[in-house]
Amino acid sequence: MSENLDSQSTVVETVSDICDEYGLMMDDFIQSLNVNKGIFQSKNSLFWCNDLSSNIWHFHDRVSINNKGSLSYHINSKYVDTEDEKERENEGYILQNLQNCKIKLIKDSSSPTTTLLLSVKVENQTVYIKANNINEFQDLLACLFWWSSFAGRGIFNKISLQKIDKNIIQESRDIGILEYQFDIFTYIPTSDENIIYNDVIPFPNCWKNVSNKQEYWFSAKGVLSSNGILKIKNIDNDNIIYTLDIKQLLRSEIRYVDPSLLKHSPESKHCLFVGLLPKLRNELRYTGNNLHFSNDIENLIIKFDSKCSLENWYLALKMFTINEVLSIKNIDKSNQLRISNRFMLSIIEAEITSNNRDNNINNSGFYAEVICWDHIWNRTFTIYNTSSPFWREEFHFDESVPLNKLPFVIRKRPIENMIIYGNSLDDFIIGRIDINQETMNDPKLNQSLIRLPIFSTENSNIEVGTLCVKISSSMNLILPPVNFKKFEKILRELPLPKIADIAYSDTICSNLRLEDVSEILLDFFQSYNREDDWFVTLLNKELLDLNKKSSESLENGSGSNHILNSIFRSNSILTKSLERYFYRIGEEYLNAAIGDILREIVISDDYCEIDASKININDNIKLTEILEENRLKLIGWVTKIWNAIYTTNSDLPFLIKSQLKNLRKKLDLIYPDRNEEMDRIILKSVSSILFLRFFCPVILNPKLFNFIETLPNENTRRTFTLITKTLLNLSTLTRFETKEPWMRPMNEFIDAHREEMLDYVDKATLKHLDFTPKVLNLKDPTANKLDFNINNDYLLSIINSLPTNPYRIDRYLRVSEFIIILTAYIKQRDEGVPMIKNINMNDVTKIFSKYSIAEVIESNKPDIGELSFEKITE
């Protein structure tokens, strides 16, 4: 065979073409399929190779395909289909599994006679086979067709797609479920001139514009009907601009847009992607009856003005989409599995060593993008004038399918394009990294820093640097909601104190991460509207333990005030649960109340250092002037933030106030006979929950909570730290003394606002009524959640399988993890099955489902302490 055969060959792909080309009878071909059923044995007439250009062909006594789909060679003439290793010493795999193989018949145009040649491709491996005997070639081809009809090997290749029942949809009236005015980003319609453009929102630049149509943000009205049709209308004249059939979309094609694509702007947090992902459809082997769900567009981004509206639309749109499930043919639907493929990617830093196009890093910046299915889903900010950019960006994914690969690209941006956000023609891709699903789920790499090589896009053999990332992943399989009905019935009578005892047990606390257990249990109870009962149970548990410690201290003559002083300041199931709950409920409030001030501080880059030891000036007079100037600037910023908090007390979500009220009420009941010191301790206990775990973490590290676009510089980080220290001491009415004497100048602020803090806590705990009007225009997510008012069991089952509204809690994922925790606890208690120490909850399914632990890793219990200023900003 000539070396240039591949370039001179043509591909024959249909069965009829094969029969015509090679003189085969269609009936004989079909008979071979039915008789052999995928099993094949050659008779010394097959040759195979991995590379046509090498012209090196392998020949063996026998080539076979067994009933497991393995294409193998045999050196001796005897073939026995056996599992005995000794019988298989002279056997080797050509392709280990032929399921879902791709077959191509290749015709050599340079050969005067027909060459019996084909290629077989499985995933990334391709083998070429040629035959000398037409009958044997026909049998081989029939067997390959047999195996090509199967889904790929492995459970994740058994994904089937479930469309919503059209009969159910047709039975429902065509009525509007949702109607909303929003901004959308897509092609501008040429037929309507009365479009209202929005030039404030940044362009996302997350897909390739393959047409010449212009894409912009513009205002429109959306109407989603009960038949799954979304109509985009002109808000001026109500003309229909686009009509989208949501029933044509996969569930993975309705996605949240990461704020990084919109520069973490105030408009970036409430956006949805709605569109086609052809590469994903190709991976799932789905084309659908109509690839274009709209005649005019394939992708759009919708921006809502509130988190509540975003979640309502997310749930409503998902209800009509095509669901991806793990299933085999004819299986009962109650045994189908849903994939929960969650992972967090933390892009830490890069080391750029060379660039094929330009080695000069001066006047240039670097940023990274995360790509999946040919769309960009995440983008770091740009770091200029360094070959070692440090980002420390966290990106979260929640997929319902496994990923074949997740590419990263590193782009280089000229400094003259600094004001442009997103891609530009000058943003050269210097390198690429590919991570697959196996790497993400590797327990050895989970929660570990790994450094990956960056390979040039111009020459994949050249390494142009390294990228440091951290991956935290969780792959879970979840049964349909019908399987949990009995457990949900038991839940109504579940003894919560017993569950709290298990959660606080040494078995759980010394082996599982506190944050993970707290999050799972909170989500579990909140998804069933039992979070109040759960918080009361946790509070009673901690106060009971506190009372025991106080009694022991009194018996020892050491007093109990030192124990009361630390209540709710340590890390526990209760405090971690409240911390997460408060932020979930109050995220929009925080952004509306203090978000703009935090962004102002970043822009100002004020130097507010008041610690003389950190200012390198020998002139005492000059040093005094600088310290006073910095103190005034610091007091100015602290006062601005405190006023924003104090004046928006009425806007603080009621659900947060309700929990604070319960905390204070419990403490008042336990200590009815109090003096001024005890009143101060109780106030300190309550306010520390609100400030230590709600306000101060966001102020200390606003980038972590996506309140600002980039990491703040050293000056700004220090300013945030000083502000946080001051507010924490104000929250406990504690003056700065000998511990941090350089902070004493801020005592003036604490003394001036002492009475305001007392008033604030009284109103925040609902002890005093607050008659001040609301300042912020916030929507209550629980009051505005979507009520479908659906009586159809089929549609209700779809809704129940989706994340809860509001707060997007994956109920049955959390139920599954909750059951795993209980099972692991019982197996350890009753059977002595050891538990791996300090594992992340992301790995709990992989380990506990086996009930056999080979290794026990020793570690300490979770650390307990106050807010750490240094560690939290590292």
N, C-alpha and C positions, 0 to 999 in steps of 0.2 A: 504494500500500500504506500502510495506516495506521501511525502512529508507534508505536502500542501493540500492534502485531501479535504481538510475541514473547510478551507476557503473555496474549494471547487465543488463542494457537495451541496445538495438541496435536501430539505427535510420533508418527508412524507408522513402525514399525521393522522389521517382518517382510515378506518378499517376498509372502507370501499376503495380508497386510494391504494391501500396495501394489497388488496386482492387483485386489483387491476394491474398494479406495477409488477407484482411477483407471480402472477398467474395462479393465485390461490382461489379456491372455491369458498364462497361465503358459508355454505352449509358445512363444509369440512372444518372451517375455522370455529364455527359455533359448536360443532360436535366435540372438537378438541377441548374447548372451554368447559363443556358440561361433563366430559368424561374424566379429564385429568384433575379438575378442581384445584389448579394451582401447583400440582406436583409434577416435577419434570426430571428426567435423567437423560443425559446426552450419550451418544455412542461414538466417541472419538472424532467429533467433527466440529467442535467449537473452539474458538480462539478469543482471548480477551486481553484488554490493556487499559491502563488508566489515562494514557495521553496519546492521542493520535499522532501528534507531531514527532514523537519519539520513534514510532514505527517498531516498537518492541512488543511483540505479541507473546502471550503465555499460552502454552498448550498442556493439557493434563489428560490422564486416562479417562477421566469422567468429570462432568460438571452437572450439578443437580440443584433442584429447588425442593426443599422439604415442606412438610405441612405447617411449619412455623414461619415460612416465608424467607428462609435463609438461602441465598445463592452461594454455593460452596464448590470448591474443587477437591478432587480426590486423586492422589498420586498412584495408588494401586487400582487395579481394575475392579476389585470387589467393593460394593457399596452396601452398607448396612445402616439403616436409620435407627440409631441407638443412642442412648445417653451415656454409655460406657466410654470413659475417657480413653481407655486402651484401644478401643475399636476406632477412635477418631484421631489417632496420632498422626495419620497421613492425610488429614483433612484440614482445610483452611477456609475462612470466609472470604468471598469476593465482595458481597454486600450482606451484612448481617441480617437486615430486615428489609423486605421489598414493599412493605405496606405504603400506599400512597406514592409509589414511584412514578416518575415521569419518563415516558418512552418516546423516542424519536427514531424513525426509520430514515437512514441516511443513504442517499443515492450518489454515487461517485460519477460526476459528469465526464471525468477524464477516462473512465474505463469503458471499453467497448461492450462489455457484458455486465449484466446486473449483479451488483455486489450485495450479498446478504449481510448487511451491516446495520446495527442499531446502537443507540446510546440509552443507558438506564441511569437516571439521576435520583438519588435519595438524599434529601437535604442538601449538603454541600459536597457530596461525593458523587462523581460520575464515572461510569465504567462503559467501555465500548466492547461490543461482542459481534463477532462475525462467524458465519457458518458456511459449510461446504454443501450441506444437504438441505434441500428445500423443505422436506417433510419435517425434519427436526427443527428447522427454523420456524416453521408454522407452529409446532407444539410449544416451543420456547416462547414465541410471541403471545400465544393464547394464555400461557401461564403468567406472563408478565402483565397482560391486561387484567387477569384475575386479581392479582395483588394490587394493581394500581387503583382498583375500585375501592379498596379499604382506606379508612382514615389512617393517618400516621400512627406508629406505635407509641403507646404511652397514654395515660389517662387524659392529659391535656390536649391530645389530638382527637378526643371524642366530644368536642364541643358541637352541639347542635343549636340551631337557631329557631326560636319559637315566635312566630308572628301572632299578633293579637287576633283573636277570633273575629273575622269579618262579620259573621252572622250576628254576633253580640253587638258590634258597632252599628250595624244596619238597623237593629231593633231599637236602638236608642234614638231619641229625637235629636235633630241637628240643632242643638242649642249652644250658646256660648258658655263655656266653662269659666274662661278668664278673659278679661279685656283690660288692656293696660297701655299707657303711653310710655315709651322708652326710646333710647337712642340705639341705633344699630349701625354696624360697620359692615359694608358689603359694596357691591357694584351699585353705582348710581343709575337709576332707571332713566332712560333717555326720553320716555314718553310723557313724563310728568315734570313740568318746570317749576311747580310750587313746592319744591323740597326745601325744608329748613335745615341748613347745615350746622354742624357743631364743630368748631375749629379749636375747642379747648382740650378735648380728650386726645391723648397721644395715639398715634397709629400703632397697632400691635405688631405688624410685620411678622406674622407667624406662619404664613403659607405663601407659596409662589403664585403670583398673579399671571396665569398663563394666557390671559386675553388682553386685549388693548383697552378694556373698560377701566374707568377710573373708580377707585375705591375710596369712600369717605365715610365719616360719621354723619348721620342725619337723624332727625327726630321722626318718629312714626308711631302708629297705634297698632297694637297686636291684638287679634281676636282668635282665641283657640276654641274650637268647637268640639262637641262631644263625639264627632266622627273622626277626630284626629287631624283635622285640617287647620293649619295656622295661616291666617290671612294678615299680611302686612299692609296697612292702609295709610294713606296720606292724612295727617292730622288736620289739614286745612279743608279739604273737600271730600274726605272719606272714600276717595277712589282706591281701589285695590292695586297695590304696587306689585306684590309678589304673593303667590299662593304656594304653601309648602305642605306636603303630605308627610306628617311626622311618622306615620306608620311605615314608611319606607326606610326609616333610619334604624341603625343598630343602637342598643342601649349605650354602648361605649361612644357613640357619636353625639351624645348630649353631655357636655363636660364643663366643669368650672374653669374659668380662665384665671391663670395665676397672675397676681398683681404685678409681678416683675415684667410682664409683657407690656404693661401700661405705665411703666416708670414709677410704680407705687404711688401714683397720683391719688388724690381724694376720690376720683371716679373709678379707681381700678378694682375695688373690692367686691363689686356686685355684678359680675359679668359672666355670661354663659356662651360657650361655643356650640353652635348648631350647624352641622354640616356633614358632608360625606368624607370618609377616610378610605379611599380606594385600596391602599396598601393593606389595611386591616381586613377589608372585605376579601382581598385576594388570599390572605393568610387563612381566613376562615372558609375559603372556597365558596364565597357567596357573591353573587352579582345582583340578584333580585330581578324582578320583572322590569323595573325601570331604575336605572342607575341614577338618573337625575330626579331628585325628589322635588325639584322645581325646574321649570323650563328655562329659567334665567340665571340662577345662581346655584353654587354648590356649597358655599361656606358663608356664614355670617356670625358676628358676635353681637349679643344683645346686652345692653347695660341697663340695670335697674337702679332705682334711687334708694333702695333699702334692702337690708338682708332678708327681711320678711318676704318681700316681693320676689326676690331671687329664689328663695327656697320654695315658695308656692309654685313658681313657674318650672323650676327644676323637677319637682315631683310630678306636676301635671304633664309635662312633655315626656318624661320617662315612662309614664303609664302606657303610652301608645306605641312605644318603640319595640323593636325585635329583641327579645331576650336571649342572651347567650348562656347556655346551661351545659353541664357535663351529663351526657346521656348515651345509652346504647339503644339500638332499635328495639321497639316493642316493650320497653321498660315502663312500668307504672310511673306516672308523673310524681307520685309522692316519694320516689326514690331518686329523682334527678337531683343533681348537686349544683349549687351556685358557687362560683369561685370568688373569693375575696383576696385579691392580690394587692396588699398594701405595702408600700415601702417609702422610706424617707431617704433622700439623697442630700448629703451635705457636701457641697463643693467648697473645700477649704482654701486651697492655694495651688498655684502652678509654678513650675520652673521652666522658663522658655530658654532653651540653649542655642537654637539656631533657627533660621528661616530661609527657605529656598529662594525666596524672592528678595528679602531685604533684612539684613541682620541689625539694622539700626533701630534701637528701641526708643531713642529720644524723639520727643514730639509724637509719640504713638501710645495707644492704650490697648489693653487686652480685656476681652470678656468671653464668657463661656455660655453656650446654649445647649439645652437638652432637647433632643429631637426624638420623636416616635411617630411612625407611620407617615413620614415625610412632612410632618408639621412640627413647628417649634412650640414647645409648651412652657419652657422656663428660660430665663435669661438673667445672668448676673449683671451687676453694674460694672462700669468700665473703670479700670485702674490705669493711670497714665504714668509714663516715664519710669517704668521699672520692668525688669524681666522676671520678677518674682511677685506677681499680683496676689494679694491676699483678699479673699472674698468672704469666706465663712457664710455662705448662703445655704439655707435649708429649703428643699422643695419636697412637697408631699404628693404622693400618688395613691389613688384608690381605684384600681382597675378590676374589671369583671372578666378579664381574659389574661392568660400568660403572655409575656412579651418575648418575641424571638430575640430581639436585641434592642438596646437603648443606647443610641449614639450620643456622644458629646462632641461638640466642635469648639475650637478656640479661635476666635476672630481677632484680627488686628485692626484698630481704627486710627486713622490719622487725626492728629489733634485739631486740625481745622474742621473736622466733623463732630467736634465735641458737643455742640448744641443739638445735633440730630440724635434722636433716640431710635434704636432699632437698627436694622440692616441698612447699609448703603452700598453703592457699587464699589466704593473704595475699601469696604471692610473685608479684607482678604482672609480666607479660612486657612490658617497656618497648619492646623493639625486636627486629628480626629481620634476618638477613643470609642470602642464598642464594648458594652457590658451586656451579657445575656442573663436570662432568668436564673440559670443555674448558679451564676456568680452571685446574684443578688440574694439567693436563698441558701448560700453556703454558710452553715452555722459557724465555721471557723472565721469567716470574714464579717459576720454580723456584729454590728456595733464596734467595729475595729477600723482604725485609720489604715487605709491602703494607698499606695502610690502606684499609679498606672502610667505606662509609657504613652506619650502622644506621638502619633505617626503622621508624617507629612501627607497631605492630600495630593501632592504632585508626584510623590514617590513613596509608596506604602512601606518600603524597606528602610526608610530613613526616619530615625527618631529625632524629634525636634524639641523634646522636653518631657516633663512628667506632670501629672495632675494628682493631687492628694484629695481623696474623697473618703467619706464615711457613709456606710450603707446600713440601714436598719430595715429589715423586711419581715413580712408575715404573709404566708400563703395558707389560707384556710378554705376548707370545703364545707358548705352549709346546706343543710337539708331544707326543703320547702316548709313554709309556716305550718302546714297541716300536721307535721310531725311533732310540733311543740304544744299542741292543744292541751294534752294531759298535764304537761309540765306547767303551762300557764294557769291551769285550774289549781294546781298545788300551790302556785305562787301566791294566790289570794290568802292562803293560810300559812305561808312560810314564816317560821319563827325568826324574826329579824335579830333578836338578841343572840341567838345561836349562831347566825351567820356572822355577826360582829365578832363573837368569840373566836370563830375560825379565822376571820381576817386578821385579828390581832394576835393570833397564836404564834409561838416561836417557829412552828413548822412553816408558816407562810412568811412571816416577817423576816426570818433569817435566810430565806431561800429565794424569794421573788422580790423584784423591785417594787418599792412602795408606790411609786408613781403609776406603775402598770396595774397593780391590784386595785388601787383607788379609782383609776379611770374606768376599768372594766365594771366594777361594782356600781359606780355612779351612773354610767351609761345604762347598765342593766336596769336599775331601779327607776331612773328617770324615764326610760322608754315605756315603762308601765305606770307612770305618774305616781310613783311611790317614793320620790326623792325626799319629800318632807318626813315621811316615816323613817326613812333610812338615816337622815341627818339627826333626828331625835334619838334614834337608837345609838348612833355613834357618840352623840353628846352625852347620853346617860352612861355609856360605857366608859368614856374618858373621865367624867366627873366622879364615877364610882371608884375608878382607879386612883384618881386624885385624892378622894376622901380617905382612902386606905393609906396613901403616902402621908397625908397630913396627920392622921392619927398616929402613925408610926413615928413621925417627927416630934409630935407632942409628947409621946411616951419617952422619947430619947432626950426631951428637954431642949430640942433645937428650934422649936417653933415651926410654923407652917407657911409664913409669909414668903420665904424664898421659893417655895413650891408654887404658890399662887402667882408669884411674879412672872413665872415662866409658862403659865398656862396658855395654850393655843399658839405659843411661839415656836414650839418644837414641831418637827415633821412627824405626822401621823396619818392614819387613814382619814380621819376627820379633817385635818387642816389641808391635806392635799386634795381631798374631794371638794372642800369649800373653795379652794384656790381655783380649781378648774371650773367649777360651777359658776363662780362669780365672773370669771372672764368670759365664759360662754354666754352668760346672760347680759353682761355689761360691756362687751367689746365695742358696740356702736356708741354707747354712752361715753366710754373713754376717749374714743376718737373725736367725738363731737365736743367734749368738754375740754380736753387738754391737748389733742392731737396737733392743732395749729400752733400752739405755743411751743411744743417740742420741735416742730419744724422750724419755727422762728429762731430757736436757740441754735440749731444746726447752721442756719444761714448766717447768723450774727457772728459765730465763732468767737464769742466773748471769752476773755481770759479772766476767770473768777477765783483764782487760787488765793486762799487766805492762810495757808500754812507757810510761815516764813522760811522753814527749812527746805521747801521745795522751790524757792525763788533764789536764783543765783545772782544776788546783788550785794556788794560789800558796803555800799553807801547806806547807812542806817536811815538817814533822812529820806532818801529816795525810796528805800524799802518800805518805810512807814506810809509814804504817799501812795505807793502801789497797793499795799495791803488795804488801805482805806478805800481806794478807788474800786478794787476788786470786791470788797465787802458790800459796797453800795450796789454794784452790778448784780452780785449774788442775791442780795435781799430783794432787788427789783424782780428778778426771775422767780424766786421762791414766792414772793407776794403775788405775782401774776398767776402762778399755778394754784396757789392756795385760794385766791379769790375765785378762780374758775371752778374749783371743787366746792367751795363753800356756797357760792351763789347758785349752784345747780343741784343742791341737795334734793330739791323736789323732783328733779329729773332722774335721780339715782333709781334704777329699776326696783319696783316694789318687791320682786322675788328676792333680791339681795337684802333689802330692808327686813323682810320677813324672817330670814335666817338670822340676821343680827339681833332681831327682837327675841327670837327663841334663845339665843345664847345668853343675852343679858337677863332674860326672865328666869332662866335656870339658875344663874349665879345669884340673883336676888333671893330666890327661894332657899337656896342652900345656906346663904349667909344673911339672915334677916336682921341680926343685931350687928350693925356695922358702925365703924367710926370713919373719920375722914380718910384715913389711910386705906381702909378697905374699899371705900368708894372709888378711890384713885386706882386701886389694883383692878377692880372690876371694869372700870372705864378703860384702863390700859389693856386688859384682856380682850375686850370687844374691839377697840380701835386698832389693835395690832393685827387682828384678822383682816380688817378692811384696808389698812395702809400697807402692812407688811406683805400681804398676799394679793392685793388688787391694784392699788395705785402705784406703789413704789417699784415693782418689777418693770412696769411699762416705762416709767420715767428713767429708771436706771439703764435699761437696754431697749430703746424704742425700735431698733432695727430688728431685734428678735421677734417682735410682734407686728412687723410690717407697717410701722407708723412712719418710718422714714425710708428713703430709697437706698442710701449707702451707709456703710459703717462710719460713725462719727470719728473725727480725728481726736488726738490726745487731749487737746484743750476742751473740746465739747464733752468727751467722756468724763473728764474730771468735773466739769460743771454739773453734769447729770448726777454724779456721785455726791457732790456737796449738797445739791438740792434734795436728794433722797435722804441723806443723813439728817438734814434739818427737819424735813416733814415727818420722819420717823420719830424724832424726839418730840416734835410738837404733838403727834398723835398720842404719846404717852405722858405728855406734860412734864418731860424730863429735861432739865437744863444741862448744858454741857459743863462738865467739871474737870476733874484731874485726868480722866481717861483720855480725853481728846481736848487738851487745853486750848489749842489753836482754833477750835470751833466756838470758843466762848463768845466771840463777837456776834454770833447768831442767837445768843440768849435774848437779846433785845427783841428779835422777831418772835421768839417763843412766848415771851412775857406779854407782848402786845396782842397776841392772838389766842391767849389762853381761854378767855371766855367764849370766843367764837368756836373753839374746838369742843368745849363742853356743850354748847348749843347744837353744834353739828352732830355730835354723837347722840344726843337726846332725840333729835329728829330722825337720824338715820336708823335708830333702833325703835322708832315709833313710840317712844316714851312721851314725847311732846308732839302735838299736831303741827304740821307745817302748812301754813296758809299762803306761803309765797307762791306766786305763779311760776309755771314751768318756763324755762328759758330756751331749751333745746326742742327742736321739732323731731322727736323720736317716735317710732311706732312700736307698739307692744307686739312682739312676735306671737305671743299666745292668743292675743285678742284678734289678730289679723290673719291667722293661719287659714289655709284653704279648706273649706268643707265641701267635699264633692257631692254629698247628699245622694250617694249611690246605693241602691238596694240590690244590685246584681252581685251574686257571690263570686262570679268569675272576675269582675273588675276589682272587687274588694280584695281578692287574693293577690292580685297584682300590686295593689297599693300597699298591702301589708308586707310584701316582700321588699319594698323600697325603704330607704332610710326614713326615719320619723320626721314629721313636720310639726314644729320647727326643730332646729338644732342638728338635723341630719345624722341621727344616731342609727347605726346599723344594728337594729334590735336583735336579730337572730344570730348575728355574728357574736354579739356580746353574750347572748344566752348560751351559745356553744362554748365560749371561753369560760363563762361562769361555771358551767357543768364540769369542764375540765379541771378547774381549780378545786371544786368540791370532790371530784373523783380522786385527784392527786392527794388531797388531804386525807381522805378515807383510806386510800391504799397505803399511805405512810403510817397512819394510826393503827390500822387493823392488821396489816401484813408486813409492816416494817420496810416497805419499799422506799429506799432513800430518794431524796430529791436533789437535783443539781443546784448548787448554790448560786444565788444572785444572777440567775438567768434573766434575760429580758422576756417580757410576756410574749413578744413576737415569736419566740422559739418554743413556747409552752406546748403548743399543739404537737410539734414534731417530737418532743421528748416524752410527755406524759401519755400520749396515745400508745406508746410502746410498753409502758409499765415495767420497763427493765432498764435500770440505770447502771451503766458500767463504771462510772467514775463520779466521785463526789468532790467538788471543788470547795475548799474551805474559804470562808470569808466572814467578815463581821456583819453585824446588824446594820440597817440603814443609819447613816449619820443623823444626829439631831443637833440642831443649832439655829442661830438666828440668820437673818439674811446676810449672805457673804458678799461684800462689795467687790472683792477682787475676783473671786471664782466666777461669779455670774457674768462678768464682762470679759472673761478670758476667751 
